[in-house]
């Protein structure tokens, strides 16, 4: 279904904040894209009912919306919507309820029977032991040393420095300040700039890549990018993702492979590990480049979930 435009500014804000919340929690890109769209569709229905506030939405409103969904014709098959698709709509609303509860709003009630056992995406934070295995795997992630050193440098930037994929892609050689033990992030979210600290161990990994491996890549002297490809061009986001898949496979650890680790989950993992080490939230906020402390506080919920699973 084509994206439906909302008129209510409050509902628009909810959709945007909900999407950011899902992204920070580390859900798959498809989930971060789909669930906010389903929520937007729900708010579009709510607007048609002349409901203008969240408090005006009742369990009856949700049931009537869901009934309309079940009666809708599938545009591709001419039949009804699949149970899996209906469950995605339910998941969107249930996750939105969870989002509201995390923001101290408890009056959004859902009474819907799941069409089948939902297979919700699980947030898969790496343990610190698993991160060590990833770094160890870079010793045999490629037959050539230059690629292995680049793989280790990629892990250092994405995990140890907590950069987003786009931030890593746009790093230049001139952004690494070994004397100050800092990495300058100029292409942050919303174009915010920040410095990220690096310890001696991480600095050595980057030095090995920059001074030993990087010069061996084609036309390395003509490219200002920190990470370059075989063709001597700036390494793109998909290439980062592909190298991570190779590194994961090189661990030969089924538990790690089954977590379906993404680039963004490396960032979520370091944030969670810093929290486990009792690093102040304000410091983690600065480290990650979050615009508000509210975004960083989500990692408190992640840590509680992990602790509950252990118990």
ABEGO torsion letter per residue (X at the ends): XBBBBBABAAAAAAAAAAAAAAAAAGBBAAAAAAAAAAAAAAAAAAAAAGBABAAABBAAAAAAAAAAAAABBBAAAGBBBBAAAAAAAAAAAAAAAAAAAAAGBAABBBBBBBABBBBBBBBBBBBAAAAAAAAAAAAAABABAAAAAAAAAAAAAAAAAGBBAAAAAABBAAABBAAAGBBBBAABBGGBBBBBBBBAAAAAAAAAAAAAAAAABBGAAABABABBBAAGBBBBAAAAAAAAAAAAAAAGBAAAAAAGBBAAAAAAAAAAAAAAAGBBAAAAAAAAGBABAAAAAAAAAAAAAAAAAAX
